[in-house]
Amino acid sequence: MIIILTVPAYAVSPRATMVVPNITFNGTEADCNVRITANKATDKIVATMELWQGTTLIDSWNGNGLWTLKLNGTADVQKNKTYTLVIEYSINGVNQTPATYSRTNR
């Protein structure tokens, strides 16, 4: 007797890397954060998060981790100015396209 077992094959699409930056203001303090999630639990993430006001670097934070990396930092800022987070990161040693996020401190 021969039993034929058929197993359907499903394509597994890789998840896209997610970069979620945010800036919140509390008066003249900026709370900056980013969450980077890679494709696999074994992916190594190395990142730098920079806070800019125009062409002036206000502060920067570095970190590394596996699969998911969260960076947080605070900096002194001014009212009615626009600030930009620039996130430069690599996954498994391969540089990725930097992410940016801007917000005005109203």
N, C-alpha and C positions, 0 to 999 in steps of 0.2 A: 504494500500500500504506500503510495506517495502522497504526501500532503504538501501542497504548495501554499506557502504563506506569503501574502503580499503585504508589503509595508509601504504606505504612501510616503513619498519624499517631498518634504516642504523646503522651500528655499528659506534660508535664514538670512535676513538682511541685517547688516551691521547697524547698530544704533549710531546716530550722528553724535559727535562730541557736542556737549552743551556748555555754553558759557553764559552765566546769568549775573551781570554786574548790577550794582545799585548804589546810589548815594542818597542819604537822608540828612536833613539839616535840623539842628537844634540850636537856634540862635546863630552863634558864630562858630559852631562846631559841626564838622562834617563827619558822619559815620559812613565809611566806605566798606563795601564788601563785594566779593565775587565767589560764586560757586562754579567750579569746573568739573564736569563729569565726563570721563572718557568712555570708550567702547567696552572695555573688558576690565574685570577686577584686577588683572595683573598689569594694566597699563600704568606706567610711572609718569606723573605730571610734575613739572617744575614750572613755577610761575612767578612773575613780578607784577604787582599792581601799583600803578603810579597815579597820583592825583596832580592834575595840572590846572593852572588858571592862566589861560592864554599860552604864552611860551615859557611861563615860570613853573618849574617843578616845585610843588608844595611838600610832598612826602612820598615815600614808596615803602612797600612791604613785599617780602619774599616768602615763599613756602614751597613745599613739595609733599607729594603723597601718592598713594595708589588709588586708582579708579576715581575717587572723588576728592577734590581739594577745596577747602574753604579758607579764604583769606579775609581778615577783618582789620580795620584800622581807623583811627580817628585823627583829625587834623583841625587846626584853627583856620578859619576862613572868614571872609568878609561878606556882608550883606550885599545883595543886588549884583553879585558877580556870578559868572557862569564857570562851572568847574567840570573837568573831563577826567574820567577814569580811563586809563590805557592799560589793558591787560596783555602782557606778552607772555607766551607760554609754549612749552614743548611737551610732546607726548612721546615717550620712549626715545628721547633724544632728537626727535624731528620737530623743528620749529613750525609753529602753526601761525595762521594769519592773526595778527593782533585784533582784539576786540576793544571797542570804545563805547563809552556811555557818558552823556553830558546832561547836566542839570543846573538850573539857576537857583541860588539861595535867595528866595523872596522874603 
